[in-house]
Amino acid sequence: MLRLASIELSPVNAGIITLLTLIFSLLLNIIRLYTWVVIISCVFSFLYAFGVLDTRSQMVWSIGRFLNRLTEPALRPIRSILPATGNMDFSPLVLLLLIQYLLTPLVRQLYYSVAFNSGF
């Protein structure tokens, strides 16, 4: 028997907890990776806008298109809600704040409630 936070777990229950831990840690790592993709996309767009990157390069265009395809589905609804602010786009900032202060704690709380309060 494994004793975890004053709960005795049988080997089967410990295996379920281990599987849940694996799934939720994988989910948190995917969220963390997506956060970095949003940050890299922002930096890339600044470098592209200020002419640091060669706009005629096929590789630069492919990277920009790839980053845009990854981030645009999450940014488009935020852009439709935010008011127009001229040339500044605050939707990546809002998305990063939502991930940091809403999505990540929600996933962690879901893990704790499923793993430790469901009677495994």
VEXBA-16651 format. One record per residue (C-alpha): x, y, z. Coordinates in steps of 0.5 Angstrom, whole numbers, plus 500, padded with zeros to 3 digits. Layout:
N
px X	py Y	pz Z
...
***
This chain:
120
px 500	py 500	pz 500
px 502	py 507	pz 498
px 501	py 512	pz 503
px 500	py 519	pz 500
px 497	py 525	pz 504
px 494	py 521	pz 509
px 490	py 517	pz 504
px 492	py 509	pz 503
px 493	py 507	pz 496
px 492	py 500	pz 493
px 497	py 499	pz 488
px 492	py 499	pz 483
px 490	py 506	pz 485
px 497	py 508	pz 485
px 497	py 506	pz 478
px 491	py 510	pz 476
px 494	py 516	pz 480
px 501	py 515	pz 476
px 497	py 515	pz 470
px 493	py 522	pz 472
px 499	py 525	pz 474
px 503	py 523	pz 467
px 497	py 526	pz 463
px 496	py 532	pz 467
px 503	py 534	pz 467
px 503	py 532	pz 459
px 498	py 537	pz 459
px 501	py 543	pz 463
px 508	py 542	pz 458
px 503	py 543	pz 452
px 501	py 549	pz 455
px 508	py 551	pz 457
px 510	py 550	pz 450
px 504	py 554	pz 447
px 506	py 560	pz 451
px 513	py 560	pz 448
px 510	py 559	pz 441
px 506	py 565	pz 442
px 512	py 569	pz 445
px 516	py 567	pz 439
px 511	py 569	pz 434
px 511	py 576	pz 438
px 518	py 577	pz 437
px 518	py 574	pz 430
px 513	py 579	pz 428
px 517	py 585	pz 431
px 523	py 583	pz 427
px 519	py 582	pz 421
px 516	py 589	pz 422
px 522	py 593	pz 423
px 526	py 590	pz 417
px 531	py 586	pz 421
px 529	py 579	pz 418
px 529	py 579	pz 410
px 522	py 579	pz 408
px 523	py 576	pz 401
px 526	py 570	pz 404
px 522	py 563	pz 403
px 525	py 561	pz 410
px 522	py 567	pz 414
px 516	py 567	pz 410
px 515	py 559	pz 412
px 517	py 560	pz 419
px 512	py 566	pz 420
px 506	py 562	pz 416
px 507	py 556	pz 421
px 507	py 561	pz 427
px 501	py 564	pz 425
px 497	py 558	pz 424
px 499	py 556	pz 431
px 497	py 562	pz 434
px 492	py 565	pz 430
px 486	py 561	pz 432
px 487	py 563	pz 439
px 488	py 570	pz 438
px 483	py 571	pz 433
px 477	py 571	pz 438
px 481	py 576	pz 443
px 482	py 581	pz 437
px 475	py 581	pz 436
px 473	py 583	pz 443
px 479	py 588	pz 444
px 478	py 595	pz 442
px 482	py 597	pz 436
px 489	py 601	pz 439
px 492	py 603	pz 432
px 498	py 599	pz 430
px 499	py 595	pz 437
px 496	py 588	pz 438
px 495	py 587	pz 445
px 492	py 580	pz 444
px 498	py 576	pz 445
px 499	py 579	pz 452
px 491	py 578	pz 453
px 492	py 571	pz 451
px 499	py 570	pz 455
px 495	py 573	pz 461
px 489	py 568	pz 460
px 494	py 562	pz 460
px 498	py 564	pz 466
px 492	py 566	pz 471
px 486	py 562	pz 468
px 488	py 556	pz 464
px 494	py 553	pz 468
px 491	py 554	pz 475
px 485	py 551	pz 472
px 488	py 545	pz 470
px 492	py 544	pz 476
px 486	py 545	pz 480
px 482	py 539	pz 476
px 488	py 535	pz 477
px 488	py 535	pz 484
px 480	py 534	pz 484
px 480	py 528	pz 480
px 486	py 525	pz 483
px 485	py 526	pz 490
px 477	py 527	pz 491
px 475	py 522	pz 486
px 475	py 516	pz 491
px 481	py 513	pz 487
***
